[in-house]
Structures are given as structure tokens and as C-alpha cells.
Amino acid sequence: MRRSGIEGEGVAWAIGAFVASLLIGLLVEPFRDTIGLENVVICYLLVVVAAAAFGGRAAGIVAAVSAALAYDFFLTTPYHTLVIDTVAQVITVALLLATGIVASIGGRVRRRSAAIADAHTKVIRLLHRVTETAAAGDTAVDRVAAEGLHRLLDARRVSILRRSPEGFTVAVDIGETGLPIDLEALTHLDREGRIPPGHHRVLDGTMLLPRNGVALDLVARQQPVGYLVIIPGRDVPADRTTRLAVAAMANQLAIVAAAQPQR
């Protein structure tokens, strides 16, 4: 999910919107006495909407400010200054700025909803794949789940530990595998993927996985048979649906682990 700050692609769109605002002013300036200024306002709003839709909220706000300033500089009297000498022109510039900011926020909300829907689709597909693999009795289910979660959550590390006569041993380890796994240092989620109080982190209204990583107990027939460990790599949202799906995968891994003889 995109953050509200400008970074990466958003910088390019913010700069592009600034340049576009200047170009619109330069191109329209020779015709400002004959062209309808409402048409110019629409052109500026199109720039703002495009910047917000593809560059993010911050890029959209930069575009809105650039559009308002360019309109003021090129098309309001006295020309080529940022001074405005009539109330009507002040209202026009203010409305252009406000409309641009509202369009930026609205575009961000739509992108956020689309990103959440896409994340839910991906996690449900992975859950379906893990469930099918487990139902087939395929011992590769651990690797299917670990590799899928590693990609889905952009995790630094995903590990599956299995109970053995010597304790818990690592069955599958994906990502940064150099350090030993300290189960005591991890936040343990419950069987429905809920994060315990005191470990909540939120970004843009969506829960994030704790920075230190999480562990889900693999329990079958009321007996612990292992752990699913996820160490997040960055602030990737993991909302209720995503965490519930991950917990369901842990349950499938536990069933498969219980059905296999301990080594």
C-alpha cells in the first residue's frame, strides 16, 4: 500500500505535474483574454487527478499547489506575480487548490481499496494452494506455504519449525536464514491471527505485523507440533483477513505435521 509521503514514482509524478502546470500557463497565456478560463481550470484539474491517481496523495497535493500557483502567476491580475487583486480571482484560485486536494485524497482512497482487494485475492489464492497441497498429503506443503508467504508479505524470513525428539527443528527456512530463531523474542498470534495487546502497529488505519516478527503455534489434537515464524521486511499491511488466512495456513501445516511420524 502506498504511503502518504512522496517517494519513488510519486516524486516523478510530482515533478511532472509541476512542469505540466508551467507549460499550461505558458501555452494559454497568449490567449488568456479570449479563452474561457473555466477550460483552463479543467486542464489543471486533469493534471492534479493524474498525479494523484498514479503518484499518490502527496504527489497530487504538490500538483494541486503547483496548479493554483501557475494559474495565479499566468492568468490572474496583476500578471506574473503571486498577488491577486480581485475577490473573484481569489475565490477561483482557492477553489482550484481545494478541489485538487480533495481529488488527491479521493484518488488515494480508491487506490487503497484496490490494493486491499488485490492483497486479499493473493492471500486467498495462496491459502487455497496450501489447502490443496495438504489435502493431497504432499510433504512439500511446508515449502509451498513458506515461499508463498515470503512473497506475499515481502518478508525477510519465513520459517517452519517441526517438533522432534530433540525439540523444535527448522523444517523450511526461506529468506535471511543466518541468525538463530528466538521464539521468546517473537510476538505470538492466536489461532485466529489476532495480535495481542501491546504489540499493535497501525499504518493508514491498517494493522501491521510487529517489527520483531510473529510466530503462530502449530497445534493438532491439542498438542504443539511446531511453529510458523514470519519476520517482516518492511511495513506491509496485514489486516484481519490476511492474518486470518495465515492462521488458516498454520492450521493446515499443523494437520500435516501431526500426520507425519517424528524423526
Secondary structure, DSSP 8 states (H G I E B T S, - for coil): ---SS--THHHHHHHHHHHHHHHHHHHHGGGTTTS-HHHHHHHHHHHHHHHHHHH-HHHHHHHHHHHHHHHHHHHSSSTTSS----HHHHHHHHHHHHHHHHHHHHHHHHHHHHHHHHHHHHHHHHHHHHHHHHHTT-TTHHHHHHHHHHHHTTEEEEEEEEEETTEEEEEEEEE--SS---GGGSEEE-TT----TT--EEETTEEE--TT-EEEEEEETTEEEEEEEEEESS--B--HHHHHHHHHHHHHHHHHHHHS---
